[in-house]
Amino acid sequence: MKMKDLEQLRRWLAGNATLEEVENTSTFGLVGNERFTENARRAYMLLWTWGAPRFSGVADTKQDRFFNRCGYPALMRRFERSKAIAAKIAAGTFPVRWEP
């Protein structure tokens, strides 16, 4: 993940951005500069999908499949792990390796 992606992800998480806001955020700025790549959006979607129980859409399907395969305790552990990662990113304390 590039530094600009992690910073955008941190802004979304720290600002409690909604899924709709993240999906509608333009990747490019007013002068055509790339503000973040799709990796940031995918990371947010991953954290959003596993951050809480979802009852519709693709996230619901993924959670149902995981529940059926691994059980309720594993699903709850995954929720807690996702929330912990999101909290660390929002606080700016999550260790990340940068790619050039």
C-alpha positions in Angstrom: 0.0 0.0 0.0 1.3 3.4 -0.9 1.6 6.1 1.7 -1.1 8.3 0.0 -3.4 5.3 0.2 -2.9 4.7 3.8 -3.3 8.4 4.6 -6.6 8.5 2.7 -7.8 5.3 4.5 -6.8 6.9 7.8 -8.8 10.0 6.9 -11.9 7.9 6.0 -11.7 5.9 9.2 -10.9 8.7 11.5 -13.7 10.8 10.0 -16.2 8.0 10.2 -16.9 8.1 6.5 -19.8 6.2 5.2 -19.6 3.5 2.6 -21.4 5.8 0.2 -18.9 8.6 0.8 -16.0 6.3 0.1 -17.5 4.8 -3.0 -18.3 8.3 -4.4 -14.9 9.9 -3.6 -13.0 10.7 -6.7 -9.6 9.2 -7.1 -8.4 12.3 -8.9 -8.2 15.8 -7.6 -9.4 19.0 -9.4 -6.1 19.4 -11.3 -6.0 15.7 -12.4 -3.6 14.6 -9.7 -4.1 11.1 -8.3 -5.1 11.5 -4.6 -5.2 7.7 -3.9 -5.3 4.4 -5.8 -8.1 1.8 -5.7 -6.1 -0.1 -3.1 -7.3 2.4 -0.5 -10.9 1.9 -1.5 -10.5 -1.9 -1.5 -8.9 -1.8 2.0 -11.8 0.3 3.3 -14.3 -2.1 1.7 -12.5 -5.0 3.4 -12.6 -3.4 6.8 -16.2 -2.3 6.3 -17.3 -5.8 5.2 -15.7 -7.4 8.3 -16.1 -4.6 10.8 -19.7 -5.4 11.8 -22.6 -7.8 10.9 -24.0 -6.9 7.5 -27.5 -8.0 6.5 -27.6 -7.3 2.7 -25.5 -7.3 -0.3 -22.1 -8.9 -1.0 -20.9 -8.4 2.6 -23.9 -10.4 3.9 -23.1 -13.2 1.5 -19.4 -13.3 2.5 -20.2 -13.3 6.1 -22.9 -16.1 5.8 -20.4 -18.3 3.9 -17.7 -17.7 6.5 -20.2 -18.4 9.3 -21.3 -21.6 7.7 -17.7 -22.7 7.1 -16.1 -21.6 10.4 -18.8 -20.9 12.9 -20.0 -18.1 15.1 -16.8 -17.7 17.4 -14.6 -17.4 14.3 -16.9 -14.8 12.8 -16.8 -12.8 16.0 -13.0 -13.0 16.1 -12.8 -11.7 12.6 -15.1 -8.8 13.5 -13.0 -7.9 16.5 -9.7 -8.2 14.5 -11.1 -5.9 11.7 -12.3 -3.3 14.2 -8.9 -3.4 15.9 -7.0 -2.9 12.6 -9.4 0.0 11.7 -8.8 1.7 15.1 -5.0 1.4 14.7 -5.2 2.9 11.2 -7.5 5.7 12.3 -5.1 6.5 15.1 -2.1 6.4 12.8 -0.3 3.6 14.7 -0.7 0.7 12.2 2.7 -0.5 10.9 2.7 -0.7 7.2 5.4 -1.6 4.6 5.5 1.0 1.9 5.8 0.1 -1.7 7.8 2.4 -4.0 
